[in-house]
Amino acid sequence: IIPGILLAVLFMICVGIACLINPALSGGKQSSTWHERFDSLKDLIPVLIIFVVVIGSIYAGLATPTESAALGVLASLALAFRYRAVSVAFFKQVFEGTMRTSSMIMLILVAANFLNFMLDSIGLAEMLNQFVSNLGASPINTLLVVIALYIVLGFFVETLSLMVITVPIVSPILVNLGYDPIWFGILLILLIEMALITPPVGLNLYVVQGVRRTGSISDVMIGAAPFVFMIAIMIVLLIIFPEIALYFTQFVN
């Protein structure tokens, strides 16, 4: 939670600085009364409900992260019924999208699991652990090499494939060096987020370009550069102050 809040603050700072440098980026100013501003907050209630259901169930010890995701789906459906946004066409669109996404993910997982099985069969993880130990490199140097590896691979490899293939190899090495697995998981999320907005394979760049419909994608890539820098700052903060990622873990039942 704390890394997410800090990253959001860094992004807000980034947007604020960009608007100060070029006010045209902020668009036209819209005036509103405080009553209208507070009244608009009611639109956030559904999002808050889903957040409480998903995160609250995890921290209360009622559900695992996977189970909490299912609870989030149920909460979303309940809200959809509440706001009468459910129809046959709605369910058709949901099921079609779910089948496409799940099929893609399952194909990647099957291929990655087969690759990991082959790597385990030849003892690659064990050999790498032994190799790193024999190098005598400090934990921080090893971590920096891993981060650099993820940054480079993030330019060219699709993020889900990158996670599934590398985590079974990299995670044991860092855990053996004394790094907390939860901390590494959050660090990995930041690196994956960076990969999503770095060309040429950054998926989010193409999503934004699809929404824009006009202009060159190079403009999107240039616009994403400051956010890459902010994620890099967050990674540095996470390395210097690992408690940022681990503080709330003590409250998980």
C-alpha positions in Angstrom: 0.0 0.0 0.0 2.7 2.5 1.0 4.8 2.0 -2.2 1.6 2.5 -4.3 0.8 5.7 -2.4 4.3 7.0 -2.7 4.4 6.2 -6.4 1.1 8.0 -6.9 2.6 11.1 -5.1 5.6 11.0 -7.4 3.4 10.8 -10.4 1.4 13.8 -9.2 4.6 15.7 -8.7 5.7 14.8 -12.2 2.3 15.9 -13.7 2.5 19.1 -11.6 6.0 20.0 -12.8 5.0 19.3 -16.4 2.0 21.6 -16.1 4.1 24.4 -14.5 6.5 24.2 -17.4 3.8 24.0 -20.1 0.4 25.1 -18.8 -1.2 24.1 -22.0 -0.9 20.4 -20.9 -3.4 21.0 -18.1 -6.2 21.8 -20.5 -8.9 24.3 -19.8 -9.6 25.3 -16.2 -13.1 24.3 -14.9 -14.5 26.2 -12.0 -16.7 24.4 -9.5 -18.1 25.1 -6.0 -16.9 23.1 -3.0 -20.4 21.6 -2.8 -20.0 20.2 -6.3 -16.6 18.9 -5.5 -17.8 17.0 -2.4 -20.9 15.8 -4.2 -18.7 14.3 -6.9 -16.9 12.2 -4.3 -19.9 9.8 -4.2 -18.8 8.4 -7.6 -15.8 7.0 -5.7 -17.9 4.9 -3.4 -18.1 1.8 -5.7 -14.3 1.9 -6.1 -13.8 2.2 -2.4 -16.1 -0.7 -1.7 -14.2 -3.0 -4.1 -10.9 -1.8 -2.6 -12.1 -2.6 1.0 -13.4 -6.0 -0.1 -10.1 -7.0 -1.9 -7.5 -5.5 0.4 -9.5 -5.9 3.6 -10.1 -9.6 3.1 -6.4 -10.1 2.7 -5.3 -8.2 5.8 -8.1 -9.6 7.8 -6.9 -13.1 7.0 -10.2 -14.1 5.4 -8.8 -14.8 1.9 -5.6 -15.3 0.0 -4.7 -12.8 -2.8 -6.2 -15.1 -5.4 -9.4 -15.6 -3.4 -9.6 -11.8 -2.8 -9.5 -11.3 -6.5 -12.6 -13.5 -6.9 -14.2 -11.5 -4.1 -13.4 -8.4 -6.0 -15.2 -9.8 -9.1 -18.3 -10.7 -7.0 -18.3 -7.2 -5.5 -18.0 -5.7 -9.0 -21.0 -7.8 -10.2 -23.0 -6.8 -7.2 -22.4 -3.1 -7.9 -23.2 -3.7 -11.6 -26.5 -5.1 -10.6 -27.0 -2.3 -8.1 -26.5 0.3 -10.8 -28.5 -1.7 -13.4 -25.5 -2.0 -15.7 -26.1 -5.7 -16.4 -27.5 -7.1 -19.6 -27.1 -10.1 -21.9 -24.7 -8.1 -24.0 -22.7 -7.1 -20.9 -22.2 -10.8 -19.9 -21.4 -11.7 -23.4 -18.7 -9.1 -23.6 -17.3 -10.0 -20.2 -17.1 -13.8 -20.9 -15.6 -13.2 -24.3 -12.9 -10.9 -22.9 -12.2 -13.3 -20.0 -11.8 -16.3 -22.4 -9.4 -14.4 -24.6 -7.3 -13.1 -21.8 -7.3 -16.4 -19.9 -6.4 -18.4 -23.0 -3.5 -16.1 -23.7 -2.3 -16.3 -20.1 -2.7 -20.1 -19.9 -0.6 -20.6 -23.1 2.1 -18.4 -21.6 2.0 -20.3 -18.3 2.1 -23.7 -20.0 5.1 -22.7 -22.1 6.8 -21.1 -19.1 6.2 -24.1 -16.8 7.6 -26.4 -19.5 10.7 -24.2 -19.7 11.0 -24.0 -15.9 10.7 -27.8 -15.7 13.5 -28.2 -18.2 15.7 -25.7 -16.3 15.0 -27.5 -13.0 15.8 -30.8 -14.6 19.3 -29.6 -15.5 19.6 -27.9 -12.1 20.1 -24.4 -13.5 18.8 -22.6 -10.4 21.1 -24.6 -8.2 24.1 -23.9 -10.5 23.3 -20.2 -10.6 23.0 -20.1 -6.8 26.4 -21.8 -6.5 27.9 -19.5 -9.2 26.7 -16.4 -7.4 28.1 -17.7 -4.0 31.4 -18.5 -5.6 31.6 -15.0 -7.1 31.7 -13.5 -3.7 29.7 -10.5 -4.9 27.9 -8.5 -2.2 24.1 -8.7 -2.0 23.6 -5.2 -3.2 25.8 -5.7 -6.3 23.9 -8.8 -7.1 20.6 -7.0 -6.7 21.8 -4.2 -9.0 22.7 -6.7 -11.6 19.2 -8.3 -11.4 17.6 -4.9 -11.6 19.6 -4.0 -14.7 18.7 -7.4 -16.2 15.0 -6.7 -15.7 15.3 -3.2 -17.2 17.0 -4.5 -20.3 14.7 -7.5 -20.8 11.7 -5.1 -20.2 12.5 -3.4 -23.4 12.0 -6.5 -25.5 10.1 -9.2 -23.6 6.3 -9.2 -22.8 5.9 -8.6 -19.1 3.9 -11.7 -18.2 6.4 -13.9 -19.9 9.2 -12.0 -18.3 7.8 -12.7 -14.8 6.9 -16.3 -15.3 10.2 -17.2 -16.8 12.6 -15.3 -14.6 11.0 -15.3 -11.1 11.7 -19.0 -10.4 15.3 -18.5 -11.2 16.0 -15.0 -9.7 13.9 -15.2 -6.6 15.8 -18.1 -4.9 19.1 -16.3 -5.5 17.9 -13.1 -3.9 16.2 -14.8 -1.0 19.4 -16.8 -0.3 21.2 -13.5 -0.1 18.9 -12.3 2.6 16.3 -10.3 0.7 12.7 -10.6 1.9 10.5 -12.3 -0.8 7.6 -9.9 -0.2 10.0 -6.9 -0.7 11.4 -8.5 -3.9 7.8 -9.0 -5.1 7.0 -5.3 -4.8 10.4 -4.4 -6.4 9.5 -6.8 -9.3 6.1 -5.0 -9.7 7.8 -1.7 -10.1 10.2 -3.1 -12.7 7.3 -4.6 -14.6 5.5 -1.3 -14.4 8.6 0.3 -15.9 8.7 -2.3 -18.7 5.0 -1.5 -19.5 5.8 2.1 -20.4 9.2 1.7 -22.1 9.4 1.1 -25.9 9.4 -0.8 -28.1 7.3 -3.5 -26.3 5.7 -1.3 -23.6 2.0 -2.4 -23.8 0.6 0.6 -22.0 2.2 2.9 -24.6 0.1 1.3 -27.3 -3.0 1.4 -25.1 -2.6 5.1 -24.7 -2.0 5.6 -28.4 -5.2 3.6 -29.1 -7.2 5.9 -26.9 -5.6 9.1 -28.4 -6.4 7.9 -32.0 -4.4 10.9 -33.3 -0.8 11.9 -33.3 2.4 9.9 -33.3 3.2 7.1 -30.8 6.6 8.8 -30.4 4.8 11.6 -28.5 3.4 9.0 -26.1 6.9 7.5 -25.6 8.4 10.9 -24.9 5.6 11.7 -22.5 6.1 8.4 -20.6 9.8 9.2 -20.0 9.3 11.3 -16.9 7.1 8.5 -15.4 9.9 6.0 -16.0 12.2 8.4 -14.1 9.7 8.5 -11.2 9.5 4.7 -11.0 13.3 4.6 -10.9 13.2 7.0 -8.0 10.7 4.7 -6.3 13.0 1.7 -6.8 15.9 3.6 -5.2 13.7 4.5 -2.2 12.7 0.9 -1.9 16.3 -0.2 -1.8 17.4 2.4 0.7 14.2 2.0 2.9 12.9 -1.5 2.5 10.5 -0.9 5.4 8.4 1.0 2.9 7.3 -2.3 1.5 7.3 -4.4 4.7 5.6 -2.2 7.2 2.0 -3.5 6.7 3.1 -7.1 6.4 3.2 -7.3 10.2 -0.6 -6.8 10.2 -1.4 -9.7 7.9 -3.0 -12.6 9.8 
